Amino acid sequence: IRRASFDAWIAFAVKFAHLSLTAKLALIHLLLAAVLLAVVAVAWRHLPSQDDATDVAQLSRAQRATQNADMMHDALRADVLTALLLTPSSSPREREGVQHSVRDNALELHAEVAALAGMKLDNALKPDIDAARVTALDYVQRAQDMVALALIDPKLALAQKAAFDESFEATKLALAAQTSMIARHLDAANEEAQRATDDARRWLLLAAVAAVAGGWVIVALIARSIRRS
């Protein structure tokens, strides 16, 4: 194989020496263009893909949505506790304030859960997201019912607080599991993107070195041929 390669190289050098100057210059342009295309191809092949960037962005949005849902989860509990502390002597303004607050927080939690369900995430995340969604929606309904009941019959609402607290804890655990799962996937996606970036830089550097070396060889052949001519 080495002998055949050497003979092919000698044959190319002999043919190259008999070419006209115009043909030699045209050949150097073609070879340099081929080298440049090879560098571009290497860079294109090893740079992080759009899919990798999309995965990281989607996971980041999912992480923010989960964190927002967790905040709304706590806010709804605060609304329930506030409603339980109201007394018959509480002003209409206080009552309306609690009603508006629980409604707004419920809508926000619904929106974050819906946003998570609509994201294009890894299938491995779907079971945790679906489970957290069902638990969170049940909790939202319980919170709204508790506030409505507390404004009508505080004693009956207080008797149902233990069941509400169980729903609160279940939702907290579901959201925590979802947050942990998304965080692990996000870390893995960031590591993969970083590896792809490092590989791209390494291959691009090698391609650049090969391009410079190839260019020098071509220039040396042209110069030598011109001197002989």
LOGUVO-174341 format. One record per residue (C-alpha): x, y, z; residue in one letter. Coordinates in steps of 0.25 Angstrom, whole numbers, m for minus. Layout:
BEGIN
REC      u      v      w  lonu
REC      X      Y      Z     a
...
***
This chain:
BEGIN
REC      u      v      w  lonu
REC      0      0      0     i
REC     11     10      3     r
REC     18      6    m10     r
REC      6      9    m18     a
REC      4     22    m11     s
REC     18     26    m13     f
REC     17     22    m28     d
REC      4     30    m29     a
REC     10     42    m23     w
REC     22     42    m33     i
REC     13     40    m44     a
REC      5     53    m40     f
REC     18     61    m38     a
REC     22     57    m52     v
REC      9     61    m58     k
REC      9     73    m50     f
REC     22     78    m55     a
REC     18     77    m69     h
REC      6     86    m68     l
REC      5    100    m72     s
REC      6    111    m62     l
REC     m9    115    m64     t
REC    m13    100    m62     a
REC     m4    100    m49     k
REC    m10    113    m44     l
REC    m24    107    m47     a
REC    m20     95    m40     l
REC    m15    102    m27     i
REC    m28    110    m27     h
REC    m36     97    m27     l
REC    m28     90    m17     l
REC    m29    102     m7     l
REC    m44    103     m9     a
REC    m45     88     m6     a
REC    m37     90      7     v
REC    m46    102     11     l
REC    m58     93      8     l
REC    m52     82     17     a
REC    m50     92     28     v
REC    m64     97     27     v
REC    m70     83     27     a
REC    m62     79     39     v
REC    m67     92     46     a
REC    m81     89     42     w
REC    m81     74     46     r
REC    m75     76     60     h
REC    m82     89     64     l
REC    m93     87     74     p
REC   m106     85     66     s
REC   m118     93     67     q
REC   m125     81     73     d
REC   m115     82     85     d
REC   m118     96     87     a
REC   m133     94     86     t
REC   m132     83     97     d
REC   m125     92    106     v
REC   m134    104    104     a
REC   m147     95    106     q
REC   m141     89    119     l
REC   m138    103    124     s
REC   m152    107    121     r
REC   m157     95    128     a
REC   m149     97    140     q
REC   m154    112    141     r
REC   m168    107    139     a
REC   m167     97    150     t
REC   m161    107    160     q
REC   m172    117    157     n
REC   m182    106    159     a
REC   m176    103    173     d
REC   m177    117    176     m
REC   m192    118    173     m
REC   m193    105    180     h
REC   m188    112    193     d
REC   m196    124    190     a
REC   m209    116    189     l
REC   m207    111    203     r
REC   m204    125    208     a
REC   m218    129    202     d
REC   m225    117    209     v
REC   m218    120    223     l
REC   m222    135    221     t
REC   m237    131    218     a
REC   m237    122    230     l
REC   m233    134    239     l
REC   m244    143    234     l
REC   m255    145    244     t
REC   m270    149    242     p
REC   m265    163    246     s
REC   m255    164    234     s
REC   m257    175    224     s
REC   m263    172    210     p
REC   m250    177    205     r
REC   m242    166    212     e
REC   m251    155    207     r
REC   m251    160    193     e
REC   m235    161    194     g
REC   m234    147    197     v
REC   m244    143    186     q
REC   m236    151    176     h
REC   m223    145    181     s
REC   m227    131    181     v
REC   m233    132    167     r
REC   m220    139    161     d
REC   m211    129    167     n
REC   m219    117    162     a
REC   m219    123    148     l
REC   m204    125    149     e
REC   m202    110    154     l
REC   m211    105    143     h
REC   m203    113    132     a
REC   m190    108    137     e
REC   m195     93    137     v
REC   m201     95    123     a
REC   m188    101    118     a
REC   m180     89    124     l
REC   m190     79    117     a
REC   m188     86    104     g
REC   m173     86    103     m
REC   m165     76     94     k
REC   m157     69    105     l
REC   m150     56    106     d
REC   m160     44    107     n
REC   m153     40    120     a
REC   m159     53    127     l
REC   m173     51    123     k
REC   m177     41    134     p
REC   m172     51    145     d
REC   m178     63    138     i
REC   m192     56    136     d
REC   m192     51    150     a
REC   m189     65    156     a
REC   m199     71    146     r
REC   m211     63    152     v
REC   m206     65    166     t
REC   m205     80    164     a
REC   m218     82    158     l
REC   m225     74    169     d
REC   m218     83    179     y
REC   m222     96    172     v
REC   m237     91    172     q
REC   m236     88    187     r
REC   m230    101    190     a
REC   m241    109    183     q
REC   m251    100    190     d
REC   m245    103    203     m
REC   m245    118    201     v
REC   m259    118    197     a
REC   m263    109    209     l
REC   m255    117    219     a
REC   m263    130    214     l
REC   m276    123    217     i
REC   m274    113    228     d
REC   m260    115    235     p
REC   m262    103    245     k
REC   m265     93    234     l
REC   m253     98    226     a
REC   m244     97    238     l
REC   m249     82    239     a
REC   m245     79    225     q
REC   m231     86    227     k
REC   m224     73    229     a
REC   m228     67    216     a
REC   m224     80    209     f
REC   m210     79    216     d
REC   m208     65    211     e
REC   m211     70    197     s
REC   m201     81    199     f
REC   m190     72    203     e
REC   m193     62    192     a
REC   m192     74    182     t
REC   m180     78    188     k
REC   m173     65    187     l
REC   m178     63    172     a
REC   m172     77    168     l
REC   m159     74    176     a
REC   m158     61    168     a
REC   m161     68    155     q
REC   m151     79    158     t
REC   m140     69    161     s
REC   m142     61    149     m
REC   m142     73    140     i
REC   m129     78    147     a
REC   m122     65    144     r
REC   m126     65    129     h
REC   m122     80    128     l
REC   m108     76    134     d
REC   m107     65    124     a
REC   m111     74    112     a
REC   m101     85    116     n
REC    m90     74    118     e
REC    m93     69    104     e
REC    m94     83     98     a
REC    m80     86    104     q
REC    m74     73     99     r
REC    m79     76     85     a
REC    m73     90     86     t
REC    m60     84     91     d
REC    m60     74     80     d
REC    m63     85     69     a
REC    m51     94     74     r
REC    m42     82     74     r
REC    m46     77     60     w
REC    m46     91     55     l
REC    m32     94     60     l
REC    m27     81     53     l
REC    m34     84     40     a
REC    m27     98     41     a
REC    m14     92     43     v
REC    m16     82     31     a
REC    m21     94     22     a
REC     m8    102     25     v
REC      1     90     23     a
REC     m6     86     10     g
REC     m6    101      5     g
REC      9    101      8     w
REC     11     88      0     v
REC      3     93    m12     i
REC     11    107    m12     v
REC     24     99    m11     a
REC     21     91    m23     l
REC     16    103    m31     i
REC     29    111    m27     a
REC     38     99    m31     r
REC     31     97    m44     s
REC     32    112    m47     i
REC     47    112    m44     r
REC     49    100    m53     r
REC     41    107    m64     s
***
